[in-house]
Amino acid sequence: MRNPLVEHLETFTEFHDRTYTPKNKIGVSYAKRYEILLTKLIRERHYDAGCLLLSKLANPPSVTQPSNMLSAKRFFIQLAGHLETHVKSK
């Protein structure tokens, strides 16, 4: 079924929810879209690394990392490597 929300804007096919129904009109969540986009940019070597942290307003607040590829630890390891290379080149 055609999604009327995306008929005017071209989007990655990965963003289309395969379980779209008239009742479920929103498709893939924004969080999942960010995860798909960042993963795609890293795999296609447009980015060296990326980080995606999701938080929930709760008591206490919680933060999740939906993907190991997009974890804060991996991002900062990559960043530290780039900084080290930059400093050594000076």
ABEGO torsion letter per residue (X at the ends): XBBAAAAABBBBAAABBAABBAABAAEBBAAAAAAAAAAAAAAAGABABBBBBBBBBBOBBBBBBABAAABAAAAAAAAAAAAAAAAAAX
